[in-house]
Amino acid sequence: MFRFTRRALVVALAAQLPTMAVQAQERNFKYALQNPKGHPLEMGATKFAELVAAKSGGKMKVTVYPGGTLGGDAANVSALQGGTIDFVALNSGILGQQVKDFEVYDFPFMFASSQEADAVVDGPFGQKLHAKLADKGIVGLSYYELGFRNITNGKRPINKVEDLAGLKLRVIPNAINVDWVKAVGANPTPMAFPEVYAGLEQGAIDGQENPFSVILANKFYEVQKYLAVTNHQYNPQSLIMSKKVWDTLAADQKKIIQDAATEAAKYERQVNRELAAGQLAELKKAGMQVTEFSAAEQAKLREKFKPVVEKHGAAIAATLAELQAELAKLRK
């Protein structure tokens, strides 16, 4: 039987103190996103922070930085990979800069409804894509939504595809978006989101494209008169985490974060869809002139975009085929 001297006991306890301190220590996390306070994505981020705090008994705290206050998406992703930002919510297609397969989420007219998108991103396809981020220092947690995108401008009403010709349109900085804007005869201007309002106000760009929620929350109606309802693109949003930070967490902490991410994503989508119906009415009330493409014009727009999908789909042919097969199953 071993007997500890008093000194040996003190030494043994002292050796355990750092471990005990780490276990008791509170964890603080930074969460960056581009959308302002009151936007569904910010509401989803706030819900995530609340869930993490509740599930951890207050030991894990997430601070949300909305409105691009920590920089644009590219800067946020870089900081996340370095471990100085813990969470980022962003357009999933932007992650194509890390894993090319994510470009599939930027193809025009890919999803016919938000319910279709849910089935794809929550199923094996969406999870498989998120898993590919691990090699890039990123953990994919869940998918939020931005919704279907529409086009605004300050020059003229858009009643037909030809009306888009010559407009300087801000696009998310990637090749697919640049090419679809060129395909309709407009001039693409890649620009980080925090710069868009000033760009519209100063005339550096004529227009931009985003869901109603973004147009409304960012007050683009103050600097844009015309809104064309085109629903040309649906944007899944990825909630991602720094793998550097993730790897420092205990198993129970990881579970808290993953469960909170899954719950918050469902909440955010629900909120986004409940608000969508009233957002168009609010934009009209704010003075925007709204036009909608006829079925014939919508078909013409689809045709204009087909070469863009073919061109960019060639580089990720297997992923595109997999997504199309999933959609075909859902549409039976």
C-alpha positions as MATLAB code, in Angstrom:
seq = 'MFRFTRRALVVALAAQLPTMAVQAQERNFKYALQNPKGHPLEMGATKFAELVAAKSGGKMKVTVYPGGTLGGDAANVSALQGGTIDFVALNSGILGQQVKDFEVYDFPFMFASSQEADAVVDGPFGQKLHAKLADKGIVGLSYYELGFRNITNGKRPINKVEDLAGLKLRVIPNAINVDWVKAVGANPTPMAFPEVYAGLEQGAIDGQENPFSVILANKFYEVQKYLAVTNHQYNPQSLIMSKKVWDTLAADQKKIIQDAATEAAKYERQVNRELAAGQLAELKKAGMQVTEFSAAEQAKLREKFKPVVEKHGAAIAATLAELQAELAKLRK';
ca = [
       0.000    0.000    0.000;
       1.342    3.405   -1.043;
       1.563    6.231    1.472;
       1.728    9.829    0.206;
       3.793   12.275    2.223;
       2.181   15.657    2.604;
       4.697   17.154    0.177;
       4.047   14.436   -2.441;
       0.303   15.035   -2.156;
       0.740   18.779   -2.698;
       2.945   18.120   -5.746;
       0.397   15.674   -7.205;
      -2.477   18.102   -6.770;
      -0.458   20.957   -8.253;
       0.216   18.842  -11.342;
      -3.525   18.416  -11.856;
      -4.393   22.097  -11.431;
      -3.758   23.171  -15.060;
      -6.074   20.402  -16.291;
      -8.746   21.315  -13.762;
      -8.422   24.980  -14.745;
      -8.857   24.163  -18.444;
     -11.990   22.121  -17.708;
     -13.501   24.939  -15.655;
     -12.444   27.671  -18.067;
     -15.137   29.419  -20.091;
     -14.766   29.362  -23.868;
     -15.456   32.495  -25.899;
     -16.040   32.371  -29.656;
     -16.318   34.940  -32.476;
     -18.988   34.494  -35.155;
     -18.724   36.635  -38.318;
     -21.326   37.251  -41.014;
     -22.054   39.865  -43.667;
     -25.720   40.511  -42.977;
     -26.894   43.208  -40.555;
     -28.838   42.961  -37.320;
     -32.433   41.939  -37.976;
     -31.665   39.863  -41.071;
     -32.733   36.183  -40.833;
     -29.076   35.073  -40.988;
     -28.248   37.345  -38.052;
     -31.293   35.986  -36.227;
     -30.028   32.463  -36.918;
     -26.592   33.418  -35.586;
     -28.138   34.862  -32.430;
     -30.215   31.699  -31.967;
     -27.033   29.616  -32.346;
     -25.294   31.720  -29.667;
     -28.286   31.293  -27.336;
     -28.380   27.531  -27.879;
     -24.639   27.110  -27.263;
     -24.908   29.105  -24.032;
     -27.960   27.138  -22.845;
     -26.567   23.715  -23.732;
     -23.208   24.462  -22.058;
     -24.712   25.943  -18.900;
     -23.173   29.306  -19.804;
     -19.614   27.962  -20.078;
     -19.460   28.519  -23.862;
     -20.182   32.008  -25.170;
     -20.560   33.012  -28.820;
     -20.367   36.706  -29.755;
     -21.943   37.545  -33.120;
     -20.338   40.205  -35.353;
     -22.911   41.054  -38.050;
     -22.803   43.491  -40.969;
     -19.302   42.617  -42.184;
     -17.693   44.267  -39.151;
     -14.872   41.685  -39.179;
     -14.276   42.110  -42.929;
     -15.538   40.525  -46.145;
     -16.066   36.808  -46.724;
     -12.571   36.084  -48.077;
     -10.921   37.760  -45.074;
     -13.278   35.928  -42.691;
     -12.483   32.508  -44.163;
      -8.747   33.193  -43.972;
      -9.067   34.289  -40.325;
     -11.176   31.207  -39.576;
      -8.522   28.919  -41.052;
      -5.951   30.689  -38.893;
      -8.085   30.295  -35.781;
      -8.671   33.998  -35.044;
     -12.372   33.806  -36.017;
     -14.242   30.738  -34.795;
     -17.449   30.713  -36.870;
     -18.468   32.195  -40.219;
     -21.791   32.018  -42.055;
     -21.502   32.674  -45.783;
     -22.775   31.729  -49.231;
     -21.807   28.085  -49.696;
     -20.646   28.813  -53.251;
     -17.871   31.068  -51.929;
     -16.272   27.920  -50.488;
     -15.557   26.939  -54.100;
     -12.321   28.882  -53.560;
     -11.370   26.173  -51.047;
     -13.032   23.084  -52.558;
     -14.080   23.496  -56.196;
     -17.126   21.205  -55.830;
     -18.896   23.941  -53.849;
     -19.275   25.911  -57.081;
     -22.256   23.669  -57.838;
     -24.281   25.749  -55.362;
     -23.757   28.856  -57.529;
     -25.217   27.432  -60.735;
     -28.314   29.354  -61.873;
     -31.739   27.683  -61.731;
     -30.415   24.583  -59.954;
     -33.110   24.352  -57.251;
     -36.814   24.715  -58.031;
     -37.879   25.239  -54.403;
     -36.465   25.736  -50.928;
     -37.855   22.319  -49.932;
     -35.770   20.713  -52.690;
     -32.713   22.528  -51.394;
     -33.386   21.316  -47.828;
     -33.511   17.691  -48.960;
     -30.210   18.057  -50.832;
     -28.134   19.991  -48.289;
     -29.386   18.058  -45.247;
     -28.911   14.729  -47.008;
     -25.784   12.787  -48.003;
     -24.895   15.236  -50.814;
     -24.670   18.311  -48.583;
     -22.913   16.478  -45.772;
     -20.358   14.997  -48.177;
     -19.458   18.446  -49.478;
     -19.047   19.870  -45.976;
     -16.793   16.928  -45.044;
     -14.415   17.894  -47.884;
     -13.583   21.150  -46.092;
     -11.649   19.429  -43.282;
      -8.448   19.303  -45.362;
      -8.676   23.090  -45.704;
      -8.853   23.734  -41.963;
     -12.642   24.159  -41.971;
     -15.443   22.218  -40.277;
     -18.840   22.406  -42.022;
     -21.563   22.413  -39.360;
     -24.924   23.086  -41.046;
     -26.689   24.898  -43.854;
     -28.741   28.053  -43.476;
     -30.418   29.755  -46.433;
     -30.349   33.160  -48.045;
     -33.154   32.351  -50.466;
     -33.791   33.017  -54.138;
     -31.942   35.923  -55.727;
     -33.488   38.799  -57.692;
     -32.015   41.739  -59.588;
     -32.179   45.430  -58.654;
     -30.852   48.469  -60.512;
     -31.111   52.227  -60.565;
     -31.349   52.744  -64.333;
     -34.542   51.198  -65.719;
     -37.291   48.617  -65.163;
     -36.385   45.070  -66.278;
     -39.286   43.454  -68.146;
     -37.309   41.171  -70.450;
     -33.847   39.606  -70.634;
     -32.643   42.234  -73.145;
     -33.269   44.995  -70.576;
     -30.289   43.703  -68.576;
     -27.833   44.535  -71.379;
     -25.185   47.094  -70.484;
     -25.969   47.286  -66.761;
     -23.005   47.225  -64.366;
     -24.058   44.512  -61.911;
     -22.227   43.679  -58.704;
     -21.622   39.966  -58.352;
     -20.165   37.692  -55.682;
     -16.493   37.499  -56.680;
     -16.337   34.193  -58.566;
     -16.142   33.079  -62.197;
     -19.638   31.539  -62.437;
     -21.356   34.744  -61.405;
     -19.142   36.793  -63.699;
     -20.063   34.525  -66.615;
     -23.827   34.476  -66.093;
     -23.879   38.280  -65.971;
     -21.919   38.365  -69.238;
     -24.350   35.821  -70.704;
     -27.225   38.321  -70.421;
     -25.141   41.164  -71.894;
     -24.541   42.988  -68.603;
     -21.173   44.044  -67.176;
     -20.102   42.045  -64.090;
     -18.407   43.917  -61.264;
     -17.062   41.591  -58.535;
     -17.252   43.362  -55.176;
     -17.096   42.402  -51.487;
     -20.513   42.727  -49.871;
     -19.662   45.477  -47.331;
     -18.817   47.775  -50.280;
     -22.081   47.269  -52.200;
     -24.252   50.038  -50.688;
     -21.557   52.685  -51.267;
     -20.954   51.319  -54.780;
     -24.649   51.741  -55.613;
     -24.856   55.155  -53.959;
     -21.791   56.486  -55.791;
     -22.705   54.967  -59.163;
     -19.706   52.620  -59.343;
     -22.307   49.918  -60.074;
     -25.825   50.190  -61.499;
     -27.300   47.239  -59.683;
     -26.883   44.038  -57.705;
     -28.714   40.758  -57.131;
     -29.861   39.282  -53.832;
     -32.922   37.854  -52.090;
     -35.626   40.231  -50.823;
     -34.356   39.853  -47.243;
     -30.910   41.216  -48.138;
     -32.282   44.075  -50.259;
     -34.550   45.097  -47.391;
     -32.180   44.615  -44.438;
     -29.380   46.554  -46.152;
     -31.735   49.338  -47.317;
     -30.734   48.981  -50.955;
     -34.125   50.505  -51.788;
     -32.597   53.847  -50.756;
     -30.176   53.668  -53.697;
     -32.078   51.383  -56.133;
     -35.422   52.117  -57.803;
     -36.128   48.954  -59.809;
     -36.520   45.335  -58.731;
     -36.936   42.436  -61.180;
     -38.252   39.199  -59.628;
     -36.155   36.592  -61.450;
     -35.501   33.892  -58.782;
     -32.449   32.987  -60.878;
     -30.339   31.458  -58.108;
     -30.918   29.825  -54.733;
     -28.177   30.283  -52.159;
     -27.513   27.714  -49.454;
     -25.415   29.252  -46.676;
     -22.773   27.287  -44.805;
     -22.129   27.700  -41.090;
     -18.468   26.780  -40.775;
     -16.016   26.561  -37.879;
     -12.255   26.804  -37.562;
     -10.810   23.276  -37.479;
      -7.929   24.623  -35.373;
     -10.447   25.613  -32.717;
     -12.677   22.540  -33.195;
      -9.707   20.263  -32.521;
      -9.168   21.892  -29.110;
     -12.693   21.001  -27.942;
     -13.723   18.035  -25.833;
     -16.236   15.569  -27.287;
     -19.127   16.995  -25.242;
     -18.295   20.539  -26.394;
     -18.260   19.430  -30.034;
     -21.681   17.839  -29.563;
     -23.064   21.056  -28.060;
     -21.843   23.071  -31.053;
     -23.062   20.578  -33.663;
     -26.493   20.220  -32.040;
     -26.846   24.000  -31.736;
     -25.806   24.454  -35.380;
     -28.397   21.932  -36.602;
     -31.172   23.492  -34.496;
     -30.264   27.069  -35.437;
     -30.249   26.195  -39.159;
     -33.830   24.875  -38.987;
     -34.889   27.979  -37.069;
     -33.212   30.368  -39.546;
     -34.804   28.741  -42.599;
     -38.235   28.866  -40.991;
     -37.838   32.545  -40.080;
     -36.538   33.400  -43.558;
     -39.524   31.751  -45.243;
     -42.096   33.261  -42.902;
     -40.709   36.752  -43.540;
     -40.269   36.411  -47.325;
     -43.916   36.991  -48.206;
     -44.029   40.363  -46.466;
     -40.613   41.545  -47.665;
     -41.659   42.162  -51.268;
     -44.614   44.236  -50.038;
     -42.264   46.256  -47.826;
     -39.916   46.928  -50.737;
     -42.846   48.165  -52.839;
     -43.949   50.353  -49.939;
     -40.403   51.752  -49.739;
     -40.794   52.951  -53.341;
     -39.269   50.192  -55.453;
     -40.904   49.533  -58.832;
     -41.291   45.757  -59.161;
     -41.476   43.762  -62.396;
     -41.802   40.003  -62.893;
     -40.609   37.979  -65.867;
     -43.274   36.208  -67.882;
     -42.935   32.430  -68.298;
     -41.474   33.027  -71.786;
     -38.842   35.462  -70.470;
     -37.973   33.124  -67.618;
     -37.443   30.315  -70.159;
     -35.252   32.640  -72.233;
     -33.162   33.436  -69.142;
     -32.684   29.719  -68.457;
     -31.445   29.206  -72.015;
     -28.937   32.064  -71.644;
     -27.547   30.392  -68.529;
     -27.184   26.862  -69.920;
     -23.731   27.437  -71.520;
     -22.483   28.822  -68.181;
     -23.503   25.635  -66.341;
     -21.966   23.489  -69.096;
     -18.685   25.434  -69.019;
     -18.195   25.385  -65.245;
     -19.831   22.014  -64.743;
     -17.119   20.326  -66.804;
     -14.548   20.846  -64.021;
     -16.813   19.280  -61.376;
     -18.700   16.865  -63.612;
     -19.091   14.088  -61.025;
     -20.457   16.449  -58.357;
     -22.838   18.133  -60.812;
     -24.113   14.740  -62.020;
     -24.606   13.636  -58.403;
     -26.632   16.755  -57.593;
     -28.738   16.432  -60.742;
     -29.441   12.785  -59.898;
     -30.557   13.779  -56.383;
     -32.872   16.443  -57.821;
     -34.285   14.012  -60.388;
     -35.188   11.594  -57.567;
     -36.913   14.347  -55.605;
     -38.944   15.426  -58.653;
     -40.389   11.974  -59.407;
];
